[in-house]
């Protein structure tokens, strides 16, 4: 059960990478592709493999929708949460 972690303690990370990290990375990549849809420019090198993008490039390549302040982000979170609550309520009635 813990063989991958025990091997990693001894400096052998291959099993941990194969059994734990790679599946998590694939799930994350799938979620990004699904969540961003056609907005994501999948042809950009590293866009799905963890490359870092500054805000302007992240927006240009479809990783984000907008650039704003902390207050803007909090306002958007509240809007998204409110919309989700309304949608959940409507779905619960049908």
SEDO-139235 format. One record per atom (N, C-alpha, C): residue number from 1; residue in one letter; atom name; x, z, y. Coordinates in pm, whole numbers, plus 50000, padded with zeros to 5 digits. Layout:
tiza num=NUM residu=a atome=CA u=X w=Z v=Y
...
***
This chain:
tiza num=1 residu=x atome=N u=50083 w=50000 v=49881
tiza num=1 residu=x atome=CA u=50000 w=50000 v=50000
tiza num=1 residu=x atome=C u=50087 w=50000 v=50125
tiza num=2 residu=x atome=N u=50193 w=50076 v=50127
tiza num=2 residu=x atome=CA u=50278 w=50086 v=50245
tiza num=2 residu=x atome=C u=50411 w=50016 v=50227
tiza num=3 residu=x atome=N u=50420 w=49927 v=50129
tiza num=3 residu=x atome=CA u=50548 w=49862 v=50098
tiza num=3 residu=x atome=C u=50604 w=49787 v=50218
tiza num=4 residu=x atome=N u=50519 w=49718 v=50292
tiza num=4 residu=x atome=CA u=50567 w=49642 v=50408
tiza num=4 residu=x atome=C u=50629 w=49734 v=50513
tiza num=5 residu=x atome=N u=50567 w=49850 v=50534
tiza num=5 residu=x atome=CA u=50619 w=49944 v=50633
tiza num=5 residu=x atome=C u=50747 w=50012 v=50585
tiza num=6 residu=x atome=N u=50751 w=50042 v=50457
tiza num=6 residu=x atome=CA u=50872 w=50102 v=50400
tiza num=6 residu=x atome=C u=50989 w=50005 v=50409
tiza num=7 residu=x atome=N u=50964 w=49877 v=50380
tiza num=7 residu=x atome=CA u=51069 w=49775 v=50391
tiza num=7 residu=x atome=C u=51114 w=49761 v=50536
tiza num=8 residu=x atome=N u=51021 w=49768 v=50629
tiza num=8 residu=x atome=CA u=51055 w=49756 v=50771
tiza num=8 residu=x atome=C u=51144 w=49871 v=50816
tiza num=9 residu=x atome=N u=51119 w=49991 v=50763
tiza num=9 residu=x atome=CA u=51204 w=50105 v=50796
tiza num=9 residu=x atome=C u=51348 w=50081 v=50754
tiza num=10 residu=x atome=N u=51366 w=49997 v=50651
tiza num=10 residu=x atome=CA u=51501 w=49966 v=50600
tiza num=10 residu=x atome=C u=51557 w=49839 v=50664
tiza num=11 residu=x atome=N u=51485 w=49784 v=50761
tiza num=11 residu=x atome=CA u=51535 w=49667 v=50832
tiza num=11 residu=x atome=C u=51484 w=49534 v=50781
tiza num=12 residu=x atome=N u=51399 w=49535 v=50679
tiza num=12 residu=x atome=CA u=51342 w=49411 v=50625
tiza num=12 residu=x atome=C u=51201 w=49395 v=50681
tiza num=13 residu=x atome=N u=51186 w=49308 v=50779
tiza num=13 residu=x atome=CA u=51059 w=49294 v=50850
tiza num=13 residu=x atome=C u=50974 w=49178 v=50799
tiza num=14 residu=x atome=N u=51024 w=49102 v=50704
tiza num=14 residu=x atome=CA u=50954 w=48981 v=50660
tiza num=14 residu=x atome=C u=50815 w=49010 v=50604
tiza num=15 residu=x atome=N u=50804 w=49108 v=50517
tiza num=15 residu=x atome=CA u=50675 w=49139 v=50456
tiza num=15 residu=x atome=C u=50576 w=49191 v=50562
tiza num=16 residu=x atome=N u=50624 w=49274 v=50652
tiza num=16 residu=x atome=CA u=50540 w=49325 v=50760
tiza num=16 residu=x atome=C u=50490 w=49209 v=50848
tiza num=17 residu=x atome=N u=50580 w=49119 v=50878
tiza num=17 residu=x atome=CA u=50544 w=49002 v=50958
tiza num=17 residu=x atome=C u=50439 w=48918 v=50885
tiza num=18 residu=x atome=N u=50464 w=48888 v=50758
tiza num=18 residu=x atome=CA u=50374 w=48803 v=50681
tiza num=18 residu=x atome=C u=50237 w=48867 v=50656
tiza num=19 residu=x atome=N u=50237 w=48995 v=50622
tiza num=19 residu=x atome=CA u=50114 w=49061 v=50581
tiza num=19 residu=x atome=C u=50034 w=49124 v=50694
tiza num=20 residu=x atome=N u=50102 w=49163 v=50801
tiza num=20 residu=x atome=CA u=50034 w=49235 v=50909
tiza num=20 residu=x atome=C u=50030 w=49157 v=51040
tiza num=21 residu=x atome=N u=50145 w=49115 v=51086
tiza num=21 residu=x atome=CA u=50153 w=49057 v=51220
tiza num=21 residu=x atome=C u=50101 w=48914 v=51228
tiza num=22 residu=x atome=N u=50138 w=48830 v=51132
tiza num=22 residu=x atome=CA u=50090 w=48691 v=51136
tiza num=22 residu=x atome=C u=49938 w=48680 v=51132
tiza num=23 residu=x atome=N u=49870 w=48754 v=51043
tiza num=23 residu=x atome=CA u=49722 w=48747 v=51043
tiza num=23 residu=x atome=C u=49660 w=48793 v=51176
tiza num=24 residu=x atome=N u=49718 w=48895 v=51237
tiza num=24 residu=x atome=CA u=49667 w=48943 v=51366
tiza num=24 residu=x atome=C u=49687 w=48836 v=51472
tiza num=25 residu=x atome=N u=49805 w=48773 v=51472
tiza num=25 residu=x atome=CA u=49833 w=48667 v=51569
tiza num=25 residu=x atome=C u=49736 w=48551 v=51551
tiza num=26 residu=x atome=N u=49709 w=48513 v=51427
tiza num=26 residu=x atome=CA u=49616 w=48403 v=51402
tiza num=26 residu=x atome=C u=49475 w=48436 v=51449
tiza num=27 residu=x atome=N u=49431 w=48559 v=51428
tiza num=27 residu=x atome=CA u=49299 w=48601 v=51475
tiza num=27 residu=x atome=C u=49292 w=48596 v=51627
tiza num=28 residu=x atome=N u=49399 w=48643 v=51692
tiza num=28 residu=x atome=CA u=49404 w=48641 v=51838
tiza num=28 residu=x atome=C u=49399 w=48498 v=51890
tiza num=29 residu=x atome=N u=49480 w=48411 v=51831
tiza num=29 residu=x atome=CA u=49483 w=48271 v=51874
tiza num=29 residu=x atome=C u=49347 w=48206 v=51857
tiza num=30 residu=x atome=N u=49282 w=48234 v=51747
tiza num=30 residu=x atome=CA u=49148 w=48180 v=51722
tiza num=30 residu=x atome=C u=49048 w=48230 v=51826
tiza num=31 residu=x atome=N u=49058 w=48359 v=51860
tiza num=31 residu=x atome=CA u=48967 w=48416 v=51960
tiza num=31 residu=x atome=C u=48991 w=48354 v=52097
tiza num=32 residu=x atome=N u=49116 w=48330 v=52133
tiza num=32 residu=x atome=CA u=49146 w=48268 v=52262
tiza num=32 residu=x atome=C u=49090 w=48126 v=52264
tiza num=33 residu=x atome=N u=49117 w=48050 v=52160
tiza num=33 residu=x atome=CA u=49066 w=47912 v=52154
tiza num=33 residu=x atome=C u=48914 w=47910 v=52164
tiza num=34 residu=x atome=N u=48850 w=47997 v=52089
tiza num=34 residu=x atome=CA u=48705 w=48003 v=52087
tiza num=34 residu=x atome=C u=48649 w=48049 v=52222
tiza num=35 residu=x atome=N u=48708 w=48152 v=52277
tiza num=35 residu=x atome=CA u=48660 w=48209 v=52402
tiza num=35 residu=x atome=C u=48681 w=48121 v=52522
tiza num=36 residu=x atome=N u=48789 w=48046 v=52524
tiza num=36 residu=x atome=CA u=48819 w=47961 v=52640
tiza num=36 residu=x atome=C u=48762 w=47821 v=52625
tiza num=37 residu=x atome=N u=48734 w=47780 v=52502
tiza num=37 residu=x atome=CA u=48672 w=47651 v=52477
tiza num=37 residu=x atome=C u=48748 w=47535 v=52535
tiza num=38 residu=x atome=N u=48674 w=47444 v=52597
tiza num=38 residu=x atome=CA u=48733 w=47322 v=52654
tiza num=38 residu=x atome=C u=48816 w=47350 v=52779
tiza num=39 residu=x atome=N u=48807 w=47470 v=52833
tiza num=39 residu=x atome=CA u=48886 w=47503 v=52951
tiza num=39 residu=x atome=C u=49035 w=47511 v=52918
tiza num=40 residu=x atome=N u=49067 w=47549 v=52796
tiza num=40 residu=x atome=CA u=49205 w=47573 v=52754
tiza num=40 residu=x atome=C u=49277 w=47441 v=52728
tiza num=41 residu=x atome=N u=49391 w=47423 v=52792
tiza num=41 residu=x atome=CA u=49472 w=47303 v=52771
tiza num=41 residu=x atome=C u=49568 w=47332 v=52656
tiza num=42 residu=x atome=N u=49523 w=47306 v=52536
tiza num=42 residu=x atome=CA u=49596 w=47338 v=52414
tiza num=42 residu=x atome=C u=49727 w=47261 v=52400
tiza num=43 residu=x atome=N u=49743 w=47153 v=52480
tiza num=43 residu=x atome=CA u=49865 w=47072 v=52473
tiza num=43 residu=x atome=C u=49983 w=47139 v=52544
tiza num=44 residu=x atome=N u=49957 w=47240 v=52625
tiza num=44 residu=x atome=CA u=50063 w=47307 v=52698
tiza num=44 residu=x atome=C u=50147 w=47390 v=52602
tiza num=45 residu=x atome=N u=50277 w=47368 v=52605
tiza num=45 residu=x atome=CA u=50368 w=47438 v=52514
tiza num=45 residu=x atome=C u=50357 w=47590 v=52532
tiza num=46 residu=x atome=N u=50337 w=47659 v=52421
tiza num=46 residu=x atome=CA u=50333 w=47804 v=52420
tiza num=46 residu=x atome=C u=50202 w=47867 v=52462
tiza num=47 residu=x atome=N u=50103 w=47785 v=52496
tiza num=47 residu=x atome=CA u=49979 w=47841 v=52551
tiza num=47 residu=x atome=C u=49908 w=47932 v=52452
tiza num=48 residu=x atome=N u=49925 w=47907 v=52325
tiza num=48 residu=x atome=CA u=49855 w=47986 v=52225
tiza num=48 residu=x atome=C u=49950 w=48075 v=52146
tiza num=49 residu=x atome=N u=50079 w=48066 v=52177
tiza num=49 residu=x atome=CA u=50177 w=48141 v=52097
tiza num=49 residu=x atome=C u=50240 w=48257 v=52171
tiza num=50 residu=x atome=N u=50185 w=48294 v=52285
tiza num=50 residu=x atome=CA u=50233 w=48414 v=52353
tiza num=50 residu=x atome=C u=50321 w=48391 v=52473
tiza num=51 residu=x atome=N u=50341 w=48267 v=52514
tiza num=51 residu=x atome=CA u=50420 w=48241 v=52633
tiza num=51 residu=x atome=C u=50352 w=48306 v=52753
tiza num=52 residu=x atome=N u=50432 w=48358 v=52847
tiza num=52 residu=x atome=CA u=50377 w=48422 v=52966
tiza num=52 residu=x atome=C u=50353 w=48316 v=53074
tiza num=53 residu=x atome=N u=50239 w=48327 v=53140
tiza num=53 residu=x atome=CA u=50205 w=48238 v=53249
tiza num=53 residu=x atome=C u=50172 w=48321 v=53372
tiza num=54 residu=x atome=N u=50227 w=48282 v=53486
tiza num=54 residu=x atome=CA u=50186 w=48345 v=53611
tiza num=54 residu=x atome=C u=50045 w=48297 v=53644
tiza num=55 residu=x atome=N u=49978 w=48368 v=53732
tiza num=55 residu=x atome=CA u=49836 w=48346 v=53757
tiza num=55 residu=x atome=C u=49800 w=48200 v=53786
tiza num=56 residu=x atome=N u=49872 w=48136 v=53875
tiza num=56 residu=x atome=CA u=49839 w=47997 v=53912
tiza num=56 residu=x atome=C u=49844 w=47905 v=53790
tiza num=57 residu=x atome=N u=49949 w=47921 v=53708
tiza num=57 residu=x atome=CA u=49962 w=47836 v=53589
tiza num=57 residu=x atome=C u=49859 w=47875 v=53482
tiza num=58 residu=x atome=N u=49828 w=48002 v=53473
tiza num=58 residu=x atome=CA u=49726 w=48046 v=53378
tiza num=58 residu=x atome=C u=49591 w=47985 v=53413
tiza num=59 residu=x atome=N u=49560 w=47980 v=53542
tiza num=59 residu=x atome=CA u=49435 w=47921 v=53587
tiza num=59 residu=x atome=C u=49436 w=47770 v=53563
tiza num=60 residu=x atome=N u=49545 w=47706 v=53600
tiza num=60 residu=x atome=CA u=49558 w=47560 v=53584
tiza num=60 residu=x atome=C u=49541 w=47519 v=53438
tiza num=61 residu=x atome=N u=49591 w=47601 v=53346
tiza num=61 residu=x atome=CA u=49590 w=47567 v=53204
tiza num=61 residu=x atome=C u=49472 w=47624 v=53127
tiza num=62 residu=x atome=N u=49382 w=47691 v=53197
tiza num=62 residu=x atome=CA u=49258 w=47735 v=53135
tiza num=62 residu=x atome=C u=49260 w=47871 v=53068
tiza num=63 residu=x atome=N u=49362 w=47950 v=53094
tiza num=63 residu=x atome=CA u=49366 w=48085 v=53036
tiza num=63 residu=x atome=C u=49280 w=48184 v=53114
tiza num=64 residu=x atome=N u=49261 w=48158 v=53242
tiza num=64 residu=x atome=CA u=49179 w=48246 v=53327
tiza num=64 residu=x atome=C u=49088 w=48159 v=53413
tiza num=65 residu=x atome=N u=48984 w=48220 v=53468
tiza num=65 residu=x atome=CA u=48889 w=48148 v=53552
tiza num=65 residu=x atome=C u=48921 w=48159 v=53700
tiza num=66 residu=x atome=N u=48976 w=48273 v=53741
tiza num=66 residu=x atome=CA u=49002 w=48293 v=53883
tiza num=66 residu=x atome=C u=49111 w=48397 v=53901
tiza num=67 residu=x atome=N u=49158 w=48405 v=54025
tiza num=67 residu=x atome=CA u=49261 w=48501 v=54064
tiza num=67 residu=x atome=C u=49199 w=48588 v=54173
tiza num=68 residu=x atome=N u=49211 w=48717 v=54158
tiza num=68 residu=x atome=CA u=49150 w=48804 v=54259
tiza num=68 residu=x atome=C u=49214 w=48941 v=54260
tiza num=69 residu=x atome=N u=49160 w=49025 v=54343
tiza num=69 residu=x atome=CA u=49210 w=49161 v=54358
tiza num=69 residu=x atome=C u=49153 w=49251 v=54248
tiza num=70 residu=x atome=N u=49198 w=49373 v=54246
tiza num=70 residu=x atome=CA u=49145 w=49473 v=54153
tiza num=70 residu=x atome=C u=48995 w=49491 v=54175
tiza num=71 residu=x atome=N u=48954 w=49498 v=54300
tiza num=71 residu=x atome=CA u=48812 w=49513 v=54331
tiza num=71 residu=x atome=C u=48730 w=49395 v=54279
tiza num=72 residu=x atome=N u=48784 w=49275 v=54294
tiza num=72 residu=x atome=CA u=48718 w=49155 v=54243
tiza num=72 residu=x atome=C u=48702 w=49166 v=54091
tiza num=73 residu=x atome=N u=48809 w=49208 v=54022
tiza num=73 residu=x atome=CA u=48805 w=49221 v=53876
tiza num=73 residu=x atome=C u=48700 w=49323 v=53833
tiza num=74 residu=x atome=N u=48696 w=49437 v=53900
tiza num=74 residu=x atome=CA u=48597 w=49539 v=53866
tiza num=74 residu=x atome=C u=48455 w=49490 v=53891
tiza num=75 residu=x atome=N u=48435 w=49416 v=53999
tiza num=75 residu=x atome=CA u=48303 w=49361 v=54027
tiza num=75 residu=x atome=C u=48262 w=49263 v=53917
tiza num=76 residu=x atome=N u=48355 w=49178 v=53872
tiza num=76 residu=x atome=CA u=48325 w=49082 v=53766
tiza num=76 residu=x atome=C u=48294 w=49153 v=53635
tiza num=77 residu=x atome=N u=48369 w=49257 v=53602
tiza num=77 residu=x atome=CA u=48343 w=49333 v=53479
tiza num=77 residu=x atome=C u=48202 w=49389 v=53482
tiza num=78 residu=x atome=N u=48164 w=49446 v=53594
tiza num=78 residu=x atome=CA u=48029 w=49502 v=53607
tiza num=78 residu=x atome=C u=47922 w=49394 v=53596
tiza num=79 residu=x atome=N u=47947 w=49276 v=53654
tiza num=79 residu=x atome=CA u=47852 w=49166 v=53643
tiza num=79 residu=x atome=C u=47838 w=49120 v=53498
tiza num=80 residu=x atome=N u=47951 w=49106 v=53431
tiza num=80 residu=x atome=CA u=47950 w=49060 v=53291
tiza num=80 residu=x atome=C u=47879 w=49163 v=53203
tiza num=81 residu=x atome=N u=47910 w=49290 v=53225
tiza num=81 residu=x atome=CA u=47845 w=49396 v=53148
tiza num=81 residu=x atome=C u=47695 w=49397 v=53172
tiza num=82 residu=x atome=N u=47653 w=49384 v=53297
tiza num=82 residu=x atome=CA u=47510 w=49381 v=53331
tiza num=82 residu=x atome=C u=47442 w=49263 v=53262
tiza num=83 residu=x atome=N u=47506 w=49146 v=53270
tiza num=83 residu=x atome=CA u=47449 w=49027 v=53207
tiza num=83 residu=x atome=C u=47436 w=49045 v=53056
tiza num=84 residu=x atome=N u=47536 w=49107 v=52994
tiza num=84 residu=x atome=CA u=47531 w=49131 v=52850
tiza num=84 residu=x atome=C u=47420 w=49228 v=52815
tiza num=85 residu=x atome=N u=47401 w=49331 v=52896
tiza num=85 residu=x atome=CA u=47294 w=49427 v=52871
tiza num=85 residu=x atome=C u=47157 w=49361 v=52883
tiza num=86 residu=x atome=N u=47141 w=49275 v=52981
tiza num=86 residu=x atome=CA u=47014 w=49203 v=52998
tiza num=86 residu=x atome=C u=46991 w=49113 v=52878
tiza num=87 residu=x atome=N u=47094 w=49040 v=52837
tiza num=87 residu=x atome=CA u=47081 w=48950 v=52723
tiza num=87 residu=x atome=C u=47049 w=49027 v=52595
tiza num=88 residu=x atome=N u=47116 w=49140 v=52575
tiza num=88 residu=x atome=CA u=47087 w=49223 v=52457
tiza num=88 residu=x atome=C u=46943 w=49273 v=52458
tiza num=89 residu=x atome=N u=46895 w=49312 v=52576
tiza num=89 residu=x atome=CA u=46757 w=49360 v=52589
tiza num=89 residu=x atome=C u=46659 w=49247 v=52553
tiza num=90 residu=x atome=N u=46684 w=49131 v=52611
tiza num=90 residu=x atome=CA u=46595 w=49016 v=52584
tiza num=90 residu=x atome=C u=46597 w=48982 v=52435
tiza num=91 residu=x atome=N u=46714 w=48980 v=52376
tiza num=91 residu=x atome=CA u=46725 w=48948 v=52233
tiza num=91 residu=x atome=C u=46659 w=49053 v=52145
tiza num=92 residu=x atome=N u=46658 w=49177 v=52189
tiza num=92 residu=x atome=CA u=46597 w=49284 v=52109
tiza num=92 residu=x atome=C u=46444 w=49272 v=52109
tiza num=93 residu=x atome=N u=46389 w=49202 v=52206
tiza num=93 residu=x atome=CA u=46244 w=49187 v=52217
tiza num=93 residu=x atome=C u=46192 w=49063 v=52147
tiza num=94 residu=x atome=N u=46283 w=48977 v=52103
tiza num=94 residu=x atome=CA u=46236 w=48854 v=52038
tiza num=94 residu=x atome=C u=46249 w=48857 v=51887
***
